[in-house]
């Protein structure tokens, strides 16, 4: 078994199972350390003790590497696989071609763009939209216009197979980012819906993007009328393609729970249908947003949907199965789910409103 692949699979399974992000990051760090070495060099370092003394290689990752070099499935990995159970993409999940909501370490994600791209490809996706946060969300290191422009240059390079030509974040490029990553990266943003309903990024930059996910992140307990007006203005903005995690609720997880925002559901979903804005089914297990009754309401209103991971780490693409299961249970026809479309159709649909 390839030691790098074993370490990365462990990290991915830890992320899917919502284990400590520090633990997953440690295994990814170990994979990065040994990645540039040939198998012969790695064996030599393991045999003479140098590997165990190498910064970034802990006891657990050392054991995984040795097991893999010996041709065994590492015990640590086998235990995680057993806990995860056999997972195969069936039903609606098998029909999902993309994910329109994912983050990298340019904002509050844990890994590089290239690492997210490789994970999306491993999850069987043909494309995903990189949607890092916008400037006002400082706690999530939201992208200024200048940083977003720099990111667009890097995405162009990655899609061309040229690798990350420059990070702009003080980190070294991912050494495995060159070549075909096996997935198309759509340019995008998760743009904050500001208190007055405007979108938190320059309009000329929003027009350059393939996908714009608009979400409320602040003043979530605003009065019902205020929140409704705020959301309606954002939905009517021709740049908005997807309404992200519309209630803002949290039902479990390390951040605790949070009640859903109050707004006029019928008015908001009617506007989404009228202005052809997809309602996101956010697949994160701590969100389950929208609730089932609101999914049914949006379906009756004639809305399209986007099943997204809201991934902040490579393993989070595994959450798509949860969102697909909820959509399937709600009886949403696959043709009403834009992430079942191919990338060209999706990009054409998203850009039509601003032309």
N, C-alpha and C positions, 0 to 999 in steps of 0.2 A: 504494500500500500504506500502511496506517495505521502511522505510526512507533511509536506505543506498542505496538501489537500485534506489530510486528517485534521490538522490544526484548524484550518478554516471551516471545515464542517462542524467541528466542535463549537467554534465561536458562533456559527450560524444557529445551531440547535439551542445553544444557551440563550441567544437573542429571541428566538421564536418562543421559548419557554419562559421569557421575561425574567431570566436570572440576572444577577448583578452585572451591569454593563462593564464594570471594571474587570470582572472575570473574563468576559468575552473579549474585551480589548487586550487582555494579557495573552490570550491564545493567538489573536491576530498579530500582535507584536512579535511573538515567537515565530510565526510563519514568515513575517517580513524579514526577520534576522537571518533565517536559514535559506530563504528563497534564492539568493544569488549563488549559493554553493552547489557544486556538482554532488551527485550521490557519493562518489568516492571521497570527496573532501569531507562531507558530512559524516561518513562512516569513520574516517580517520579521527575527526574531532571528538566523536562519541567514544571511540575506543581509548584515546589517550587522556581523556578527562577535560580537554579544552572546552568541549561543548557545555558541560555542566557549569563551568566557570564563566560562560559568556553572558554578559548583561542582556536581559530580556528573556533568558531561558530559566524558568523556574522548575521546581521538582515535577510538577504535573506535566508541563510541556515536554520536559526531558523524557519522562516515561512514555509519553505518546510517541515521540520521535523514535525512541529505541524500539518500541513495539512495532512501529511501521517499518523500520529498517529490517527487522527480523521477519517481515512478511505476515505479521499478525494484525488483525483489526484491534487497535488499542482498546483496552478495557474501558477507559474513560469514554471513548466514543461509543462502544457497544452499549454501555449503560444508558447513554443519552438517546441512542436510537431506540432502545427498548421502551424508554419512557415516552418518547414521541409517538411510538407506534408506527405501523405502516401507513404512510401518507402518499396517496396517489391522486393526481389531478383528474377528477371525474365530474360528470354533470356540468353545471354552469362554470365551475372553476376551470374546467378544461377548455372552455370557450373564451376565456379571458385572454386577450392578446397583449394588453398593456396595463399600465398603472400610471395615473396622472398626478400623484401626490407623493413625493419622496424627497428626502433631505440629505445633504452631505455635510462634511465638516466645514464647509464655507459658512454655514449658519449653526444650527444646533444638532446636526447629525454627528455620528461618531467616526465615520470613515471617509476616505477620498471618493471623488466622483467615480473613478475607475473601479474601485472596489464595489460600489453600489451597482455599477453597470454589469460587472461579472456576476453578481448575485442575481440581478434581474434575469440575465440570460440563463443561469442555472435553474431559476424558478420557472423556466419555460416561456418567458415573455419575449415578444418581438420588439417591444419598445417600452420606455418609461419616460415620464417627464420629471426633470430635476426642478423642484419647486422650493428652493430655499426662501427664507423669510425676507420681508421687506423692511425698510429702514427704521420705522417706528418701533418695531419689536426688538429693542436693544438687548433685552435679557436673552434673546435667542440669536444675538449677533447678526441681526438683519442686514441685508446687503444695501449699501448706498448705491446710487446710480453708477458711480465709477466702478465699484466692485462688481456690480451686475454686468457692466460692459466687459470687464476683464473675464468674467466667467463665461460669457458668450463666446469669446475668442477661444477659450479652452475647450468648450463643448464642440466647436467647429473642428478643432484639431483632433479631439478624441473620435468624433464621428468619421473623420478622414483617415483614422488609423495612425495618426502621427504622435499620439501620446499627449500628456499634459505638458505643454510647452512652457508653462510658468504657473505657479500656484498663487502667488500674491498673498499668501496667508502665513508665510514664515516656515512652511513645512516643505520637505523634499517631495518631488513628484513620486508617485507610485512606480516602482521599477518595472512593474508588469503592465503598465498602462498602454504600451505601444502595441500596435497591431489591432486586428479586428476583435472587438470586445464581445461580439456575438449578439449585440442588441443596439437598437437605434435610440439615442438619447434626444428627447425633445426638449427644446428650450422652454423654460417656464418659471413661474414664481407662485408662492403662496402669499398673496398680497393682503395686507391688513385692510379691513373695512373700517375706516376712521369714524369718529363719532358723528360726523356730518354726512356719512355715507359715501364719501369720496374714497378712491383707491390710493393706497400709500406707495405710489411710484410714478415717475414721469410718464405721461401718456405716450410720448414718442418711443420710450423703451418698451412699454406694454405692447405697442404695435409690432415690435420686432420679435415678440415671443410666440411660440407655437401654442402654448396653453397658459391661461391665467385662472388660478384657483383663488377665489376671494373668500376670506374667512374673518369672523369677528374674534378678536383675542382680548379685548379690553372692555371694561364697564359691562360685564356680562349680566349684571343684575339690574340693568337700566329698566325703567318703566316700559310696559308693553308697547305703548304708542310710539315712544322714542325708538325702541329697538326695531319696530316694524318699519318706520320711516327710513331708518338707517339702512336696513337690509334691502328695502325696495329701491332706494337710489343706487345701491351697488349693483343690484340685479339688472337695472335698466342701463347701466354703463355698457356700451358695446364691446368693451374689452373683456368683460367677465364671461368666462366659459363654464365654470363649475362653482357652485356654492358649497364651500367646505364646512364640514362638521357643524351643521346649522344650529344646533341647540347649545353647543359648547359644554355639554354635560360630561361628568366623569362618574362611572358607576363602581369603580374599584381601582386598586393599584397603589403605587408608592406615593402618589400625590393626594391620596384620599379621594373623597367623593365630592361632587359638585352638582347642584340642581341645574336643570336645563333653563336656558334663557326663556323669557316670556315674549312672545310676538304673535301676531295674527297669522296663524298657520295657513289658513285658506287664502289670504291675500298674497302671502309670500310664494306659495306654491303656484298660485294662478299666474303670478308675474314670471316665475321660472318657466312655466309652460309658454307664456306669451312671448317672452324674449329669448326663448330657446337656451336657457341656462340649465345645465344638468345638476341634479341634486346628488351630492356625494353620499354614498354609503361608506362611511369611514370604518375600516375593518379593524382598527385597534381594539383589542379586547377590553381596555379600560374605558373606551368611549361608547361603543355600540350606538353610534349616532348617525342618523336619526333613530329614535325609538320605533318599534314596530308599527305603532298606530300612526305615526307620521309618515312612514314609508307608504302605508296603505293610502293615506290622504294624498300624498304626492303622486302616487300611481293613478288614483281616480282623477286628479287634476290634469293628467296628460303629460306629466314631466318625463324627461329623459333622466337617466341615472349614470353615475360613474362609480364603479367599485374600486376603491383605492386603499392602499396599505397605510398611508401616512407614515411611511417607513423612515426611521431615523438611524437604522443600522441594517447591514445586509440581510440578516435573518428575518427582518420584519416583512419581507415580501411573502413570507409564509402566512401572514395574517390574511392574505387575500381569500383563502379558503373560508374563513369565518364570514367575511362580507358576502361571498358568493352564496354561502348556505342561507344567510338571512334573506338575500334577494330571491333565492329559489323558493324559500318558504313563503315569501310574500306574493309569489306568482308573477314576478316581473318578467315579461317576455324578453329573451336575449336581445332582440333587435332594438329594444328601448334602452339598452345598456351600452354606452358609447365605448367602453373599454373592451367590448367584443369586436369592435371594428378594426380594420387594418389601419396602419399609421397614416397612409396617404389620405384616406377618407376622413379620418379624424382631424388632421391638420387642415384640410379643405373646409370642413364644417366649422372649426374653431375660428378660422380667419375670415369667414364669409361676412360676419357682422361689421367688420371694420373696413371693408372694401367699398 
